[in-house]
Amino acid sequence: MTTTLLQINASLLTDHGQSSSQLAERFVRTWREHHPNGAAIHRDVAGEPVPHLDAAPARA
């Protein structure tokens, strides 16, 4: 079984010295050291916003 880490960043300030972003990056680095075969998925919802959901996809 592969271990997967999902990292979601939502800060509008991106990587400009925010302590929570730095802490998250440190956690991911440590996690990768302990899970060398694991998969890490990174999503930045501020940099790549999720599009608005409407009823059109549900009708298809």
N, C-alpha and C positions, 0 to 999 in steps of 0.2 A: 504494500500500500504506500502510495506517495503522499507525503505531507505537503500541504499547500498553505501558504500564507497570503492573505489578501490585505494589502495596504491601501487605504483610501485616504487621500489628502483632499481637504475641502477648504483650505485657507485661501482667502483672496490675496493675501500678502506673499504667497508662494514661498520661496526659500530665503527671504531677506532677514535671516537671523532669528526667526521665531523659535523659541525654546521647545515648543511642542513638535515642530517639524524636525528639529535637531534630535530630539529624543526618539522620535519615530525612526529616523534614519539609523541611529545607533542601535535600536532594537532590531531592525532588519539585518544589519551587518552581523550582529551577534547570532541572530536566528539562523542566518545562512551558514555561519561557522559550525553550528550544532546540527544543521540539516543540509549537508552538502548535496544530497540527492533530491532535496525538496524543491518545489516550485514556488516562486514568489511572484505574485501578480500585483502590479501597481496601477492604481487608477487615480487620476487627478481631476476631480469634478469641478474645480474652479478653472483649471486650464483647458479642460475639454468637457464643457457642460453637457449633461444628459439632456437630450431634446425633450420638449414638452410632449406628454403622452395624450393622445386623443382617441376617439373611438375607431378611427380608420383601421388600425392594425387588427382590432378585434373582429372587424367585419370580413377581413380577407380570408 
